[in-house]
Amino acid sequence: MGLNEHEHFIINLLKDNGNKMNYRDIQKACENEFEGVRLFLKSLKEKGYVFFDGVIPGFSSEIELIREEL
């Protein structure tokens, strides 16, 4: 299961920000790049790259990068 360019973008964003960010900050950083941040985060969680509470992140969710290798 490879990663698409949007998933790579999110992983690199998390790496550049100490491996942890609030969902709203990720959404704001991605808004000019692509849409569907929640779905990409859900996919990254299913692939074991990030952790957050629940199935799909809410506005107050903290997203943590737990696997960096691409």
mmCIF file of the N, C-alpha and C atoms, coordinates in Angstrom:
data_MODEL
# 
_entry.id   MODEL 
# 
loop_
_atom_site.group_PDB 
_atom_site.id 
_atom_site.type_symbol 
_atom_site.label_atom_id 
_atom_site.label_alt_id 
_atom_site.label_comp_id 
_atom_site.label_asym_id 
_atom_site.label_entity_id 
_atom_site.label_seq_id 
_atom_site.pdbx_PDB_ins_code 
_atom_site.Cartn_x 
_atom_site.Cartn_y 
_atom_site.Cartn_z 
_atom_site.occupancy 
_atom_site.B_iso_or_equiv 
_atom_site.pdbx_formal_charge 
_atom_site.auth_seq_id 
_atom_site.auth_comp_id 
_atom_site.auth_asym_id 
_atom_site.auth_atom_id 
_atom_site.pdbx_PDB_model_num 
ATOM 1   N N  . MET A 1 1  ? 0.830   -1.192 0.000  1.00 0.00 ? 1  MET A N  1 
ATOM 2   C CA . MET A 1 1  ? 0.000   0.000  0.000  1.00 0.00 ? 1  MET A CA 1 
ATOM 3   C C  . MET A 1 1  ? 0.869   1.248  0.000  1.00 0.00 ? 1  MET A C  1 
ATOM 4   N N  . GLY A 1 2  ? 1.035   1.850  -1.155 1.00 0.00 ? 2  GLY A N  1 
ATOM 5   C CA . GLY A 1 2  ? 1.828   3.055  -1.241 1.00 0.00 ? 2  GLY A CA 1 
ATOM 6   C C  . GLY A 1 2  ? 1.058   4.278  -0.797 1.00 0.00 ? 2  GLY A C  1 
ATOM 7   N N  . LEU A 1 3  ? 1.787   5.358  -0.667 1.00 0.00 ? 3  LEU A N  1 
ATOM 8   C CA . LEU A 1 3  ? 1.179   6.627  -0.281 1.00 0.00 ? 3  LEU A CA 1 
ATOM 9   C C  . LEU A 1 3  ? 1.043   7.525  -1.497 1.00 0.00 ? 3  LEU A C  1 
ATOM 10  N N  . ASN A 1 4  ? -0.026  8.293  -1.539 1.00 0.00 ? 4  ASN A N  1 
ATOM 11  C CA . ASN A 1 4  ? -0.176  9.245  -2.633 1.00 0.00 ? 4  ASN A CA 1 
ATOM 12  C C  . ASN A 1 4  ? 0.490   10.572 -2.256 1.00 0.00 ? 4  ASN A C  1 
ATOM 13  N N  . GLU A 1 5  ? 0.514   11.513 -3.186 1.00 0.00 ? 5  GLU A N  1 
ATOM 14  C CA . GLU A 1 5  ? 1.232   12.773 -2.956 1.00 0.00 ? 5  GLU A CA 1 
ATOM 15  C C  . GLU A 1 5  ? 0.641   13.586 -1.806 1.00 0.00 ? 5  GLU A C  1 
ATOM 16  N N  . HIS A 1 6  ? -0.665  13.506 -1.596 1.00 0.00 ? 6  HIS A N  1 
ATOM 17  C CA . HIS A 1 6  ? -1.299  14.254 -0.503 1.00 0.00 ? 6  HIS A CA 1 
ATOM 18  C C  . HIS A 1 6  ? -0.934  13.650 0.852  1.00 0.00 ? 6  HIS A C  1 
ATOM 19  N N  . GLU A 1 7  ? -0.868  12.328 0.907  1.00 0.00 ? 7  GLU A N  1 
ATOM 20  C CA . GLU A 1 7  ? -0.451  11.668 2.141  1.00 0.00 ? 7  GLU A CA 1 
ATOM 21  C C  . GLU A 1 7  ? 1.011   11.988 2.459  1.00 0.00 ? 7  GLU A C  1 
ATOM 22  N N  . HIS A 1 8  ? 1.868   12.013 1.442  1.00 0.00 ? 8  HIS A N  1 
ATOM 23  C CA . HIS A 1 8  ? 3.270   12.420 1.642  1.00 0.00 ? 8  HIS A CA 1 
ATOM 24  C C  . HIS A 1 8  ? 3.335   13.849 2.174  1.00 0.00 ? 8  HIS A C  1 
ATOM 25  N N  . PHE A 1 9  ? 2.527   14.732 1.622  1.00 0.00 ? 9  PHE A N  1 
ATOM 26  C CA . PHE A 1 9  ? 2.490   16.129 2.055  1.00 0.00 ? 9  PHE A CA 1 
ATOM 27  C C  . PHE A 1 9  ? 2.161   16.213 3.542  1.00 0.00 ? 9  PHE A C  1 
ATOM 28  N N  . ILE A 1 10 ? 1.134   15.480 3.973  1.00 0.00 ? 10 ILE A N  1 
ATOM 29  C CA . ILE A 1 10 ? 0.725   15.505 5.376  1.00 0.00 ? 10 ILE A CA 1 
ATOM 30  C C  . ILE A 1 10 ? 1.815   14.930 6.282  1.00 0.00 ? 10 ILE A C  1 
ATOM 31  N N  . ILE A 1 11 ? 2.432   13.841 5.878  1.00 0.00 ? 11 ILE A N  1 
ATOM 32  C CA . ILE A 1 11 ? 3.507   13.251 6.684  1.00 0.00 ? 11 ILE A CA 1 
ATOM 33  C C  . ILE A 1 11 ? 4.672   14.219 6.814  1.00 0.00 ? 11 ILE A C  1 
ATOM 34  N N  . ASN A 1 12 ? 5.074   14.856 5.717  1.00 0.00 ? 12 ASN A N  1 
ATOM 35  C CA . ASN A 1 12 ? 6.171   15.821 5.776  1.00 0.00 ? 12 ASN A CA 1 
ATOM 36  C C  . ASN A 1 12 ? 5.806   17.032 6.626  1.00 0.00 ? 12 ASN A C  1 
ATOM 37  N N  . LEU A 1 13 ? 4.558   17.460 6.562  1.00 0.00 ? 13 LEU A N  1 
ATOM 38  C CA . LEU A 1 13 ? 4.070   18.567 7.388  1.00 0.00 ? 13 LEU A CA 1 
ATOM 39  C C  . LEU A 1 13 ? 4.191   18.207 8.869  1.00 0.00 ? 13 LEU A C  1 
ATOM 40  N N  . LEU A 1 14 ? 3.775   17.004 9.220  1.00 0.00 ? 14 LEU A N  1 
ATOM 41  C CA . LEU A 1 14 ? 3.882   16.560 10.608 1.00 0.00 ? 14 LEU A CA 1 
ATOM 42  C C  . LEU A 1 14 ? 5.349   16.468 11.041 1.00 0.00 ? 14 LEU A C  1 
ATOM 43  N N  . LYS A 1 15 ? 6.207   15.931 10.178 1.00 0.00 ? 15 LYS A N  1 
ATOM 44  C CA . LYS A 1 15 ? 7.644   15.840 10.500 1.00 0.00 ? 15 LYS A CA 1 
ATOM 45  C C  . LYS A 1 15 ? 8.223   17.222 10.778 1.00 0.00 ? 15 LYS A C  1 
ATOM 46  N N  . ASP A 1 16 ? 7.843   18.198 9.958  1.00 0.00 ? 16 ASP A N  1 
ATOM 47  C CA . ASP A 1 16 ? 8.362   19.557 10.097 1.00 0.00 ? 16 ASP A CA 1 
ATOM 48  C C  . ASP A 1 16 ? 7.837   20.273 11.337 1.00 0.00 ? 16 ASP A C  1 
ATOM 49  N N  . ASN A 1 17 ? 6.806   19.695 11.970 1.00 0.00 ? 17 ASN A N  1 
ATOM 50  C CA . ASN A 1 17 ? 6.183   20.332 13.133 1.00 0.00 ? 17 ASN A CA 1 
ATOM 51  C C  . ASN A 1 17 ? 6.241   19.450 14.376 1.00 0.00 ? 17 ASN A C  1 
ATOM 52  N N  . GLY A 1 18 ? 7.324   18.729 14.542 1.00 0.00 ? 18 GLY A N  1 
ATOM 53  C CA . GLY A 1 18 ? 7.549   17.949 15.747 1.00 0.00 ? 18 GLY A CA 1 
ATOM 54  C C  . GLY A 1 18 ? 6.694   16.701 15.871 1.00 0.00 ? 18 GLY A C  1 
ATOM 55  N N  . ASN A 1 19 ? 6.198   16.181 14.742 1.00 0.00 ? 19 ASN A N  1 
ATOM 56  C CA . ASN A 1 19 ? 5.431   14.929 14.682 1.00 0.00 ? 19 ASN A CA 1 
ATOM 57  C C  . ASN A 1 19 ? 4.045   15.001 15.327 1.00 0.00 ? 19 ASN A C  1 
ATOM 58  N N  . LYS A 1 20 ? 3.588   16.201 15.676 1.00 0.00 ? 20 LYS A N  1 
ATOM 59  C CA . LYS A 1 20 ? 2.258   16.327 16.274 1.00 0.00 ? 20 LYS A CA 1 
ATOM 60  C C  . LYS A 1 20 ? 1.659   17.684 15.917 1.00 0.00 ? 20 LYS A C  1 
ATOM 61  N N  . MET A 1 21 ? 0.406   17.662 15.444 1.00 0.00 ? 21 MET A N  1 
ATOM 62  C CA . MET A 1 21 ? -0.292  18.903 15.097 1.00 0.00 ? 21 MET A CA 1 
ATOM 63  C C  . MET A 1 21 ? -1.782  18.759 15.368 1.00 0.00 ? 21 MET A C  1 
ATOM 64  N N  . ASN A 1 22 ? -2.420  19.886 15.585 1.00 0.00 ? 22 ASN A N  1 
ATOM 65  C CA . ASN A 1 22 ? -3.867  19.933 15.710 1.00 0.00 ? 22 ASN A CA 1 
ATOM 66  C C  . ASN A 1 22 ? -4.480  19.819 14.318 1.00 0.00 ? 22 ASN A C  1 
ATOM 67  N N  . TYR A 1 23 ? -5.638  19.171 14.227 1.00 0.00 ? 23 TYR A N  1 
ATOM 68  C CA . TYR A 1 23 ? -6.298  19.006 12.930 1.00 0.00 ? 23 TYR A CA 1 
ATOM 69  C C  . TYR A 1 23 ? -6.499  20.343 12.216 1.00 0.00 ? 23 TYR A C  1 
ATOM 70  N N  . ARG A 1 24 ? -6.947  21.359 12.954 1.00 0.00 ? 24 ARG A N  1 
ATOM 71  C CA . ARG A 1 24 ? -7.199  22.672 12.326 1.00 0.00 ? 24 ARG A CA 1 
ATOM 72  C C  . ARG A 1 24 ? -5.942  23.237 11.674 1.00 0.00 ? 24 ARG A C  1 
ATOM 73  N N  . ASP A 1 25 ? -4.799  23.044 12.312 1.00 0.00 ? 25 ASP A N  1 
ATOM 74  C CA . ASP A 1 25 ? -3.540  23.541 11.743 1.00 0.00 ? 25 ASP A CA 1 
ATOM 75  C C  . ASP A 1 25 ? -3.162  22.777 10.475 1.00 0.00 ? 25 ASP A C  1 
ATOM 76  N N  . ILE A 1 26 ? -3.417  21.471 10.478 1.00 0.00 ? 26 ILE A N  1 
ATOM 77  C CA . ILE A 1 26 ? -3.151  20.670 9.275  1.00 0.00 ? 26 ILE A CA 1 
ATOM 78  C C  . ILE A 1 26 ? -4.086  21.109 8.154  1.00 0.00 ? 26 ILE A C  1 
ATOM 79  N N  . GLN A 1 27 ? -5.361  21.281 8.479  1.00 0.00 ? 27 GLN A N  1 
ATOM 80  C CA . GLN A 1 27 ? -6.348  21.712 7.490  1.00 0.00 ? 27 GLN A CA 1 
ATOM 81  C C  . GLN A 1 27 ? -5.942  23.051 6.871  1.00 0.00 ? 27 GLN A C  1 
ATOM 82  N N  . LYS A 1 28 ? -5.524  23.987 7.700  1.00 0.00 ? 28 LYS A N  1 
ATOM 83  C CA . LYS A 1 28 ? -5.125  25.316 7.217  1.00 0.00 ? 28 LYS A CA 1 
ATOM 84  C C  . LYS A 1 28 ? -3.893  25.218 6.309  1.00 0.00 ? 28 LYS A C  1 
ATOM 85  N N  . ALA A 1 29 ? -2.932  24.380 6.679  1.00 0.00 ? 29 ALA A N  1 
ATOM 86  C CA . ALA A 1 29 ? -1.711  24.221 5.878  1.00 0.00 ? 29 ALA A CA 1 
ATOM 87  C C  . ALA A 1 29 ? -1.992  23.563 4.531  1.00 0.00 ? 29 ALA A C  1 
ATOM 88  N N  . CYS A 1 30 ? -3.032  22.747 4.470  1.00 0.00 ? 30 CYS A N  1 
ATOM 89  C CA . CYS A 1 30 ? -3.345  22.006 3.243  1.00 0.00 ? 30 CYS A CA 1 
ATOM 90  C C  . CYS A 1 30 ? -4.390  22.685 2.368  1.00 0.00 ? 30 CYS A C  1 
ATOM 91  N N  . GLU A 1 31 ? -5.070  23.715 2.875  1.00 0.00 ? 31 GLU A N  1 
ATOM 92  C CA . GLU A 1 31 ? -6.229  24.264 2.170  1.00 0.00 ? 31 GLU A CA 1 
ATOM 93  C C  . GLU A 1 31 ? -5.927  24.786 0.771  1.00 0.00 ? 31 GLU A C  1 
ATOM 94  N N  . ASN A 1 32 ? -4.724  25.251 0.521  1.00 0.00 ? 32 ASN A N  1 
ATOM 95  C CA . ASN A 1 32 ? -4.370  25.735 -0.816 1.00 0.00 ? 32 ASN A CA 1 
ATOM 96  C C  . ASN A 1 32 ? -3.753  24.648 -1.693 1.00 0.00 ? 32 ASN A C  1 
ATOM 97  N N  . GLU A 1 33 ? -3.521  23.470 -1.102 1.00 0.00 ? 33 GLU A N  1 
ATOM 98  C CA . GLU A 1 33 ? -2.891  22.373 -1.820 1.00 0.00 ? 33 GLU A CA 1 
ATOM 99  C C  . GLU A 1 33 ? -3.915  21.360 -2.345 1.00 0.00 ? 33 GLU A C  1 
ATOM 100 N N  . PHE A 1 34 ? -4.859  20.971 -1.479 1.00 0.00 ? 34 PHE A N  1 
ATOM 101 C CA . PHE A 1 34 ? -5.846  19.951 -1.842 1.00 0.00 ? 34 PHE A CA 1 
ATOM 102 C C  . PHE A 1 34 ? -6.974  19.942 -0.824 1.00 0.00 ? 34 PHE A C  1 
ATOM 103 N N  . GLU A 1 35 ? -8.063  19.269 -1.165 1.00 0.00 ? 35 GLU A N  1 
ATOM 104 C CA . GLU A 1 35 ? -9.214  19.109 -0.276 1.00 0.00 ? 35 GLU A CA 1 
ATOM 105 C C  . GLU A 1 35 ? -9.267  17.673 0.227  1.00 0.00 ? 35 GLU A C  1 
ATOM 106 N N  . GLY A 1 36 ? -10.092 17.422 1.222  1.00 0.00 ? 36 GLY A N  1 
ATOM 107 C CA . GLY A 1 36 ? -10.278 16.066 1.720  1.00 0.00 ? 36 GLY A CA 1 
ATOM 108 C C  . GLY A 1 36 ? -9.266  15.637 2.756  1.00 0.00 ? 36 GLY A C  1 
ATOM 109 N N  . VAL A 1 37 ? -8.772  16.585 3.551  1.00 0.00 ? 37 VAL A N  1 
ATOM 110 C CA . VAL A 1 37 ? -7.745  16.283 4.543  1.00 0.00 ? 37 VAL A CA 1 
ATOM 111 C C  . VAL A 1 37 ? -8.198  15.181 5.496  1.00 0.00 ? 37 VAL A C  1 
ATOM 112 N N  . ARG A 1 38 ? -9.442  15.224 5.935  1.00 0.00 ? 38 ARG A N  1 
ATOM 113 C CA . ARG A 1 38 ? -9.938  14.204 6.877  1.00 0.00 ? 38 ARG A CA 1 
ATOM 114 C C  . ARG A 1 38 ? -9.826  12.797 6.288  1.00 0.00 ? 38 ARG A C  1 
ATOM 115 N N  . LEU A 1 39 ? -10.175 12.657 5.026  1.00 0.00 ? 39 LEU A N  1 
ATOM 116 C CA . LEU A 1 39 ? -10.115 11.341 4.397  1.00 0.00 ? 39 LEU A CA 1 
ATOM 117 C C  . LEU A 1 39 ? -8.681  10.850 4.242  1.00 0.00 ? 39 LEU A C  1 
ATOM 118 N N  . PHE A 1 40 ? -7.766  11.772 3.934  1.00 0.00 ? 40 PHE A N  1 
ATOM 119 C CA . PHE A 1 40 ? -6.358  11.380 3.830  1.00 0.00 ? 40 PHE A CA 1 
ATOM 120 C C  . PHE A 1 40 ? -5.808  10.988 5.200  1.00 0.00 ? 40 PHE A C  1 
ATOM 121 N N  . LEU A 1 41 ? -6.223  11.708 6.251  1.00 0.00 ? 41 LEU A N  1 
ATOM 122 C CA . LEU A 1 41 ? -5.793  11.349 7.600  1.00 0.00 ? 41 LEU A CA 1 
ATOM 123 C C  . LEU A 1 41 ? -6.358  9.994  8.013  1.00 0.00 ? 41 LEU A C  1 
ATOM 124 N N  . LYS A 1 42 ? -7.603  9.735  7.662  1.00 0.00 ? 42 LYS A N  1 
ATOM 125 C CA . LYS A 1 42 ? -8.213  8.434  7.955  1.00 0.00 ? 42 LYS A CA 1 
ATOM 126 C C  . LYS A 1 42 ? -7.416  7.318  7.274  1.00 0.00 ? 42 LYS A C  1 
ATOM 127 N N  . SER A 1 43 ? -7.054  7.539  6.009  1.00 0.00 ? 43 SER A N  1 
ATOM 128 C CA . SER A 1 43 ? -6.272  6.566  5.261  1.00 0.00 ? 43 SER A CA 1 
ATOM 129 C C  . SER A 1 43 ? -4.897  6.356  5.902  1.00 0.00 ? 43 SER A C  1 
ATOM 130 N N  . LEU A 1 44 ? -4.248  7.446  6.316  1.00 0.00 ? 44 LEU A N  1 
ATOM 131 C CA . LEU A 1 44 ? -2.940  7.338  6.963  1.00 0.00 ? 44 LEU A CA 1 
ATOM 132 C C  . LEU A 1 44 ? -3.033  6.584  8.281  1.00 0.00 ? 44 LEU A C  1 
ATOM 133 N N  . LYS A 1 45 ? -4.136  6.770  9.007  1.00 0.00 ? 45 LYS A N  1 
ATOM 134 C CA . LYS A 1 45 ? -4.327  6.025  10.253 1.00 0.00 ? 45 LYS A CA 1 
ATOM 135 C C  . LYS A 1 45 ? -4.490  4.534  9.958  1.00 0.00 ? 45 LYS A C  1 
ATOM 136 N N  . GLU A 1 46 ? -5.281  4.217  8.946  1.00 0.00 ? 46 GLU A N  1 
ATOM 137 C CA . GLU A 1 46 ? -5.492  2.816  8.576  1.00 0.00 ? 46 GLU A CA 1 
ATOM 138 C C  . GLU A 1 46 ? -4.190  2.144  8.142  1.00 0.00 ? 46 GLU A C  1 
ATOM 139 N N  . LYS A 1 47 ? -3.290  2.927  7.547  1.00 0.00 ? 47 LYS A N  1 
ATOM 140 C CA . LYS A 1 47 ? -1.996  2.397  7.094  1.00 0.00 ? 47 LYS A CA 1 
ATOM 141 C C  . LYS A 1 47 ? -0.952  2.398  8.204  1.00 0.00 ? 47 LYS A C  1 
ATOM 142 N N  . GLY A 1 48 ? -1.301  2.934  9.384  1.00 0.00 ? 48 GLY A N  1 
ATOM 143 C CA . GLY A 1 48 ? -0.402  2.914  10.532 1.00 0.00 ? 48 GLY A CA 1 
ATOM 144 C C  . GLY A 1 48 ? 0.591   4.047  10.615 1.00 0.00 ? 48 GLY A C  1 
ATOM 145 N N  . TYR A 1 49 ? 0.354   5.143  9.908  1.00 0.00 ? 49 TYR A N  1 
ATOM 146 C CA . TYR A 1 49 ? 1.297   6.268  9.927  1.00 0.00 ? 49 TYR A CA 1 
ATOM 147 C C  . TYR A 1 49 ? 0.976   7.319  10.978 1.00 0.00 ? 49 TYR A C  1 
ATOM 148 N N  . VAL A 1 50 ? -0.299  7.521  11.279 1.00 0.00 ? 50 VAL A N  1 
ATOM 149 C CA . VAL A 1 50 ? -0.687  8.545  12.238 1.00 0.00 ? 50 VAL A CA 1 
ATOM 150 C C  . VAL A 1 50 ? -1.647  7.954  13.271 1.00 0.00 ? 50 VAL A C  1 
ATOM 151 N N  . PHE A 1 51 ? -1.774  8.679  14.400 1.00 0.00 ? 51 PHE A N  1 
ATOM 152 C CA . PHE A 1 51 ? -2.736  8.303  15.421 1.00 0.00 ? 51 PHE A CA 1 
ATOM 153 C C  . PHE A 1 51 ? -3.555  9.527  15.796 1.00 0.00 ? 51 PHE A C  1 
ATOM 154 N N  . PHE A 1 52 ? -4.857  9.304  15.973 1.00 0.00 ? 52 PHE A N  1 
ATOM 155 C CA . PHE A 1 52 ? -5.779  10.287 16.543 1.00 0.00 ? 52 PHE A CA 1 
ATOM 156 C C  . PHE A 1 52 ? -6.961  9.509  17.081 1.00 0.00 ? 52 PHE A C  1 
ATOM 157 N N  . ASP A 1 53 ? -7.698  10.121 17.998 1.00 0.00 ? 53 ASP A N  1 
ATOM 158 C CA . ASP A 1 53 ? -8.877  9.467  18.569 1.00 0.00 ? 53 ASP A CA 1 
ATOM 159 C C  . ASP A 1 53 ? -9.989  9.398  17.543 1.00 0.00 ? 53 ASP A C  1 
ATOM 160 N N  . GLY A 1 54 ? -10.709 8.288  17.525 1.00 0.00 ? 54 GLY A N  1 
ATOM 161 C CA . GLY A 1 54 ? -11.842 8.128  16.624 1.00 0.00 ? 54 GLY A CA 1 
ATOM 162 C C  . GLY A 1 54 ? -11.437 7.599  15.260 1.00 0.00 ? 54 GLY A C  1 
ATOM 163 N N  . VAL A 1 55 ? -12.440 7.524  14.383 1.00 0.00 ? 55 VAL A N  1 
ATOM 164 C CA . VAL A 1 55 ? -12.220 7.012  13.029 1.00 0.00 ? 55 VAL A CA 1 
ATOM 165 C C  . VAL A 1 55 ? -11.795 8.132  12.089 1.00 0.00 ? 55 VAL A C  1 
ATOM 166 N N  . ILE A 1 56 ? -12.458 9.279  12.218 1.00 0.00 ? 56 ILE A N  1 
ATOM 167 C CA . ILE A 1 56 ? -12.149 10.458 11.407 1.00 0.00 ? 56 ILE A CA 1 
ATOM 168 C C  . ILE A 1 56 ? -11.867 11.602 12.384 1.00 0.00 ? 56 ILE A C  1 
ATOM 169 N N  . PRO A 1 57 ? -10.806 12.385 12.159 1.00 0.00 ? 57 PRO A N  1 
ATOM 170 C CA . PRO A 1 57 ? -10.458 13.431 13.122 1.00 0.00 ? 57 PRO A CA 1 
ATOM 171 C C  . PRO A 1 57 ? -11.481 14.564 13.161 1.00 0.00 ? 57 PRO A C  1 
ATOM 172 N N  . GLY A 1 58 ? -11.712 15.075 14.365 1.00 0.00 ? 58 GLY A N  1 
ATOM 173 C CA . GLY A 1 58 ? -12.553 16.250 14.559 1.00 0.00 ? 58 GLY A CA 1 
ATOM 174 C C  . GLY A 1 58 ? -11.695 17.499 14.582 1.00 0.00 ? 58 GLY A C  1 
ATOM 175 N N  . PHE A 1 59 ? -12.346 18.667 14.665 1.00 0.00 ? 59 PHE A N  1 
ATOM 176 C CA . PHE A 1 59 ? -11.606 19.927 14.633 1.00 0.00 ? 59 PHE A CA 1 
ATOM 177 C C  . PHE A 1 59 ? -10.630 20.084 15.788 1.00 0.00 ? 59 PHE A C  1 
ATOM 178 N N  . SER A 1 60 ? -10.904 19.462 16.917 1.00 0.00 ? 60 SER A N  1 
ATOM 179 C CA . SER A 1 60 ? -10.008 19.603 18.066 1.00 0.00 ? 60 SER A CA 1 
ATOM 180 C C  . SER A 1 60 ? -9.039  18.431 18.213 1.00 0.00 ? 60 SER A C  1 
ATOM 181 N N  . SER A 1 61 ? -9.021  17.517 17.254 1.00 0.00 ? 61 SER A N  1 
ATOM 182 C CA . SER A 1 61 ? -8.155  16.336 17.325 1.00 0.00 ? 61 SER A CA 1 
ATOM 183 C C  . SER A 1 61 ? -6.679  16.699 17.221 1.00 0.00 ? 61 SER A C  1 
ATOM 184 N N  . GLU A 1 62 ? -5.873  15.990 18.001 1.00 0.00 ? 62 GLU A N  1 
ATOM 185 C CA . GLU A 1 62 ? -4.420  16.069 17.880 1.00 0.00 ? 62 GLU A CA 1 
ATOM 186 C C  . GLU A 1 62 ? -3.983  14.904 17.011 1.00 0.00 ? 62 GLU A C  1 
ATOM 187 N N  . ILE A 1 63 ? -3.239  15.201 15.971 1.00 0.00 ? 63 ILE A N  1 
ATOM 188 C CA . ILE A 1 63 ? -2.763  14.184 15.045 1.00 0.00 ? 63 ILE A CA 1 
ATOM 189 C C  . ILE A 1 63 ? -1.286  13.948 15.341 1.00 0.00 ? 63 ILE A C  1 
ATOM 190 N N  . GLU A 1 64 ? -0.917  12.687 15.560 1.00 0.00 ? 64 GLU A N  1 
ATOM 191 C CA . GLU A 1 64 ? 0.463   12.354 15.882 1.00 0.00 ? 64 GLU A CA 1 
ATOM 192 C C  . GLU A 1 64 ? 1.023   11.393 14.832 1.00 0.00 ? 64 GLU A C  1 
ATOM 193 N N  . LEU A 1 65 ? 2.202   11.728 14.332 1.00 0.00 ? 65 LEU A N  1 
ATOM 194 C CA . LEU A 1 65 ? 2.914   10.860 13.396 1.00 0.00 ? 65 LEU A CA 1 
ATOM 195 C C  . LEU A 1 65 ? 3.573   9.748  14.204 1.00 0.00 ? 65 LEU A C  1 
ATOM 196 N N  . ILE A 1 66 ? 3.236   8.493  13.897 1.00 0.00 ? 66 ILE A N  1 
ATOM 197 C CA . ILE A 1 66 ? 3.789   7.382  14.668 1.00 0.00 ? 66 ILE A CA 1 
ATOM 198 C C  . ILE A 1 66 ? 4.694   6.482  13.822 1.00 0.00 ? 66 ILE A C  1 
ATOM 199 N N  . ARG A 1 67 ? 4.732   6.712  12.519 1.00 0.00 ? 67 ARG A N  1 
ATOM 200 C CA . ARG A 1 67 ? 5.585   5.931  11.618 1.00 0.00 ? 67 ARG A CA 1 
ATOM 201 C C  . ARG A 1 67 ? 6.062   6.849  10.512 1.00 0.00 ? 67 ARG A C  1 
ATOM 202 N N  . GLU A 1 68 ? 7.368   6.985  10.380 1.00 0.00 ? 68 GLU A N  1 
ATOM 203 C CA . GLU A 1 68 ? 7.913   7.935  9.407  1.00 0.00 ? 68 GLU A CA 1 
ATOM 204 C C  . GLU A 1 68 ? 8.353   7.304  8.111  1.00 0.00 ? 68 GLU A C  1 
ATOM 205 N N  . GLU A 1 69 ? 8.754   6.068  8.132  1.00 0.00 ? 69 GLU A N  1 
ATOM 206 C CA . GLU A 1 69 ? 9.299   5.479  6.915  1.00 0.00 ? 69 GLU A CA 1 
ATOM 207 C C  . GLU A 1 69 ? 8.241   5.425  5.823  1.00 0.00 ? 69 GLU A C  1 
ATOM 208 N N  . LEU A 1 70 ? 8.649   5.868  4.655  1.00 0.00 ? 70 LEU A N  1 
ATOM 209 C CA . LEU A 1 70 ? 7.746   5.899  3.526  1.00 0.00 ? 70 LEU A CA 1 
ATOM 210 C C  . LEU A 1 70 ? 8.028   4.699  2.686  1.00 0.00 ? 70 LEU A C  1 
# 
